[in-house]
């Protein structure tokens, strides 16, 4: 369960909507009650107009807040990049150069790029006064990710040209893995939010955490299946000859 103070995420339009509504209402009341701080925006000889303006701005503020919340989508930071140096030699293929330089060795093999992503979820539950049930009142996720790629040095123009084509394809492949992380984070947020009310708060918390873990494993499995079926990995040997 997260700290409630961390559950509010700043949104400029939401802040603007709230400030706009407060300023208008305060201005109206100041003009209505004292006439010293602001010029009334209603007809002095028609008190009903004051409440008409209140109703009008209440509607405008509500509509603005509605569209803010409706379009308030979760934002994730882009991945951080790190590099390993591959020093080219004219007599070697790029595959040999990258094989020697790569420090990425999953399952005993050698890979030329890697994406790590980590999803954390934070939620808060609420409980009825008499302990008759608990429900998820707020939830959000964070995504941290890192992409490791090669950086070629000392290359001939022909090697660099070939490497650039390979690098662009490799980077797109790794960004696809980053998208798996984003999808996992969004699904966790959505499915934990949709959990039904439960009688036991500890059961609700355990259910939410188990659900998050399951979704993470599902997307890790999807990532491995993507590697097996992806045509880029199947063709990279030919690209680096």
Secondary structure, DSSP 8 states (H G I E B T S, - for coil): ---GGGS----HHHHHHHHHHHHHHHHHHHHHHTSSSS--SS-TT-HHHHHHHHHHHHHHHHHHHHHHHHT--------EEEEEEEE--TTS-HHHHHHHH--B-GGGS-BS-EEEEEEEEEEEEEE-TTS--EEEEEEEEEEEEEEEEEEEES--HHHHHHHHHHHHHHHHHHHHHHHHHHHHHHHHHHHHHT---BS-HHHHHHHHHHHHHHHHHHHHHHHHHHHHH-HHHHHHHHHT-
